Amino acid sequence: MSEKPGLSIDFLVVGGGIAGLACAIALRRVGHNVVVLERSSDADILKMSHGGIRLPPNVSKILFHWGLEHALRQVSITATAVEIAIYDTGEFVGTHQWEEEVLRETRGEYLFLHHVGLRRVLHDAAIAAGAEVRSGVSVVSINSNGDSPHVTLATGETLMADVIVGADGRSSIVQKAIVGKDVYGSSPYHCLFYNTTVPGALMRADPDLAPFFSQHVESMYLWMGSGRSALGFRVGGKDEFGLHFWVPPRQEGVCDDDRWGGGVDLDEMRRQLGPCEPRLLKMAKLAATPARVRVKMVSPMEDWVDEHGRLVIIGEAAHPLPAGSLQGGAMAVEDAAVLAKLFSHLRTEDQISTFLHAFQDLREDRCASVVQTEQGNLCFQMLPAGPHQEERDNEMRTKTAQGESVFGGGEAAEQWEHLKELFGYDAEDEADDWWVKWGLLRERAKQRSLDMEAEMKTHLSNIHIR
Ligand SMILES: Cc1cc2nc3c(=O)[nH]c(=O)nc-3n(C[C@H](O)[C@H](O)[C@H](O)COP(=O)(O)OP(=O)(O)OC[C@H]3O[C@@H](n4cnc5c(N)ncnc54)[C@H](O)[C@@H]3O)c2cc1C
């Protein structure tokens, strides 16, 4: 464990996904008691995780700092480039290599792995750190009852804690208890996301697909199309190729399902791909049963903390990103890191609410800007055919013809600044800064007022004695 707080309290974390497990590790590292409640059973989790996930440098650096570098390296590969092609023709339009200098400065790496691999690393680390992780238990209601909040499970069992953390994903029950409505459910529906993998052996056996496994650098492949897009990358730990597709919603009146659980018919996915290049079609034929999730563009939520200062939401529950976003897992882990850093300074109960509100203050701008960037990126890669899409593609072709990176050229300096900000961000440093700038100040002011109160009492009692 790193720092220990003066006061250890009990946290109940609803949801044992990336955010919930990262939160358990981070809070245990600073000495708090943590119970995680996850509704899926261990066996279901293995069946429900269907694809690859990308971890950018801003998150890998946190996980390395928590001592998980070795475990992560066993299940991931390090990527160094992105290659871009046109979705319907397969025309190669350019590439971008993550410069070593950029990565060195961010102190992290770009890792690709299987979602279930990441979940297992986090789960094992949470248990090893001393958290209790209960799977197969569903939370059905939340009661933020002053300073003794509690949850009720589907079995009727009631559990109490000092703080309840909602890490229960986009349709969060904790978020509903805080905000009073289902923000995710009522947000507009943008497109559909399919998530699947293709066995590496099948890809290597096909001369058209084998090159995805034999490049000298580990690349991510992005296909940009009209109202459609695809992303492919090798998944570490397993001999698989992760495949994401973003496609238009199915025809009106058809209720598209919305769960990561998978079980979608592969033919249905293939029908949704529309006109697409032969290699993508081949991969889609060889792919495993996919998961299908609705992609929504959700506006920032105003309240992440309840009125009593005992419930808080993190991860997708607080700031849902478009499904398949690069920063989905990263924002969840950053949240966990910041929350725990703040609670490493806990001395008295009245600080609980202050720290939860400080957590929201520290995180909301960063998350809103990342969500907006991810929404913008998705729209950019799915631009409908027309002048903007032509301009986008021609610009990339020109840069490639000039031997430049697709994300480089005239605006390289701007890009560099943006990447430094996005990937170089250190969530734990931000929380430390808050403590030094505001937290300590507040503590000293509180101590001064207590000292004055004590002085006043002594003074009054002296008067009385005389
Ligand atoms: C099964 C699954 C597979 C995924 N696969 C991928 C993938 O392959 N690639 C990718 O990029 N992203 C994937 N994601 C999404 C990704 O995990 C998130 O975008 C991101 O990492 C942040 O996650 P989160 O922990 O905030 O939310 P989530 O990942 O949604 O986790 C929330 C967790 O809370 C649990 N939960 C919800 N309600 C309750 C309740 N009432 N009681 C108890 N538990 C509850 C859920 O079962 C879930 O495990 C997947 C998510 C899930 C749930």
The ligand as an SDF file (V2000), in Angstrom:
LIG
                    3D

 53 58  0  0  0  0  0  0  0  0999 V2000
  -19.4070   -7.4640  -20.3390 C   0  0  0  0  0  0  0  0  0  0  0  0
  -18.7160   -6.2740  -20.9140 C   0  0  0  0  0  0  0  0  0  0  0  0
  -17.8520   -6.4220  -22.0020 C   0  0  0  0  0  0  0  0  0  0  0  0
  -17.2180   -5.3130  -22.5570 C   0  0  0  0  0  0  0  0  0  0  0  0
  -16.3700   -5.5000  -23.6100 N   0  0  0  0  0  0  0  0  0  0  0  0
  -15.7020   -4.4440  -24.1150 C   0  0  0  0  0  0  0  0  0  0  0  0
  -14.7630   -4.6230  -25.1710 C   0  0  0  0  0  0  0  0  0  0  0  0
  -14.5310   -5.7220  -25.6400 O   0  0  0  0  0  0  0  0  0  0  0  0
  -14.1190   -3.5250  -25.6530 N   0  0  0  0  0  0  0  0  0  0  0  0
  -14.3380   -2.2760  -25.1470 C   0  0  0  0  0  0  0  0  0  0  0  0
  -13.7100   -1.3240  -25.6100 O   0  0  0  0  0  0  0  0  0  0  0  0
  -15.2220   -2.0780  -24.1460 N   0  0  0  0  0  0  0  0  0  0  0  0
  -15.9050   -3.1220  -23.6180 C   0  0  0  0  0  0  0  0  0  0  0  0
  -16.8050   -2.9230  -22.5980 N   0  0  0  0  0  0  0  0  0  0  0  0
  -17.0540   -1.5400  -22.1130 C   0  0  0  0  0  0  0  0  0  0  0  0
  -15.9570   -1.0540  -21.1800 C   0  0  0  0  0  0  0  0  0  0  0  0
  -15.7800   -1.9340  -20.0910 O   0  0  0  0  0  0  0  0  0  0  0  0
  -16.3070    0.3420  -20.6690 C   0  0  0  0  0  0  0  0  0  0  0  0
  -16.4920    1.1710  -21.7690 O   0  0  0  0  0  0  0  0  0  0  0  0
  -15.2280    1.0250  -19.8460 C   0  0  0  0  0  0  0  0  0  0  0  0
  -14.1370    0.2080  -19.5810 O   0  0  0  0  0  0  0  0  0  0  0  0
  -15.7170    1.5450  -18.4930 C   0  0  0  0  0  0  0  0  0  0  0  0
  -16.3360    0.5990  -17.8160 O   0  0  0  0  0  0  0  0  0  0  0  0
  -17.2010    0.7360  -16.4850 P   0  0  0  0  0  0  0  0  0  0  0  0
  -16.5540   -0.1760  -15.5230 O   0  0  0  0  0  0  0  0  0  0  0  0
  -17.4750    2.1360  -16.0840 O   0  0  0  0  0  0  0  0  0  0  0  0
  -18.6020    0.1460  -16.9800 O   0  0  0  0  0  0  0  0  0  0  0  0
  -18.9230   -1.3210  -17.4740 P   0  0  0  0  0  0  0  0  0  0  0  0
  -17.7950   -1.8910  -18.2060 O   0  0  0  0  0  0  0  0  0  0  0  0
  -20.2370   -1.2250  -18.1690 O   0  0  0  0  0  0  0  0  0  0  0  0
  -19.0890   -2.1410  -16.1160 O   0  0  0  0  0  0  0  0  0  0  0  0
  -20.2020   -1.9950  -15.2630 C   0  0  0  0  0  0  0  0  0  0  0  0
  -20.3450   -3.2450  -14.4320 C   0  0  0  0  0  0  0  0  0  0  0  0
  -21.3670   -3.0470  -13.4740 O   0  0  0  0  0  0  0  0  0  0  0  0
  -22.1790   -4.2140  -13.3930 C   0  0  0  0  0  0  0  0  0  0  0  0
  -23.5110   -3.8000  -12.9240 N   0  0  0  0  0  0  0  0  0  0  0  0
  -24.3770   -2.9750  -13.5580 C   0  0  0  0  0  0  0  0  0  0  0  0
  -25.4870   -2.8140  -12.8250 N   0  0  0  0  0  0  0  0  0  0  0  0
  -25.3100   -3.5390  -11.6770 C   0  0  0  0  0  0  0  0  0  0  0  0
  -26.1070   -3.7800  -10.5310 C   0  0  0  0  0  0  0  0  0  0  0  0
  -27.3260   -3.2060  -10.4090 N   0  0  0  0  0  0  0  0  0  0  0  0
  -25.6260   -4.5750   -9.5620 N   0  0  0  0  0  0  0  0  0  0  0  0
  -24.3840   -5.1390   -9.6640 C   0  0  0  0  0  0  0  0  0  0  0  0
  -23.5860   -4.9580  -10.7540 N   0  0  0  0  0  0  0  0  0  0  0  0
  -24.0450   -4.1660  -11.7350 C   0  0  0  0  0  0  0  0  0  0  0  0
  -22.1770   -4.7480  -14.8190 C   0  0  0  0  0  0  0  0  0  0  0  0
  -22.4840   -6.1280  -14.8440 O   0  0  0  0  0  0  0  0  0  0  0  0
  -20.7520   -4.4560  -15.2620 C   0  0  0  0  0  0  0  0  0  0  0  0
  -19.8780   -5.5290  -14.9780 O   0  0  0  0  0  0  0  0  0  0  0  0
  -17.4690   -4.0080  -22.0230 C   0  0  0  0  0  0  0  0  0  0  0  0
  -18.3430   -3.8570  -20.9450 C   0  0  0  0  0  0  0  0  0  0  0  0
  -18.9590   -4.9680  -20.3820 C   0  0  0  0  0  0  0  0  0  0  0  0
  -19.9030   -4.7590  -19.1980 C   0  0  0  0  0  0  0  0  0  0  0  0
  1  2  1  0
  2  3  1  0
  2 52  2  0
  3  4  2  0
  4  5  1  0
  4 50  1  0
  5  6  2  0
  6  7  1  0
  6 13  1  0
  7  8  2  0
  7  9  1  0
  9 10  1  0
 10 11  2  0
 10 12  1  0
 12 13  2  0
 13 14  1  0
 14 15  1  0
 14 50  1  0
 15 16  1  0
 16 17  1  0
 16 18  1  0
 18 19  1  0
 18 20  1  0
 20 21  1  0
 20 22  1  0
 22 23  1  0
 23 24  1  0
 24 25  2  0
 24 26  1  0
 24 27  1  0
 27 28  1  0
 28 29  2  0
 28 30  1  0
 28 31  1  0
 31 32  1  0
 32 33  1  0
 33 34  1  0
 33 48  1  0
 34 35  1  0
 35 36  1  0
 35 46  1  0
 36 37  1  0
 36 45  1  0
 37 38  2  0
 38 39  1  0
 39 40  1  0
 39 45  2  0
 40 41  1  0
 40 42  2  0
 42 43  1  0
 43 44  2  0
 44 45  1  0
 46 47  1  0
 46 48  1  0
 48 49  1  0
 50 51  2  0
 51 52  1  0
 52 53  1  0
M  END
$$$$
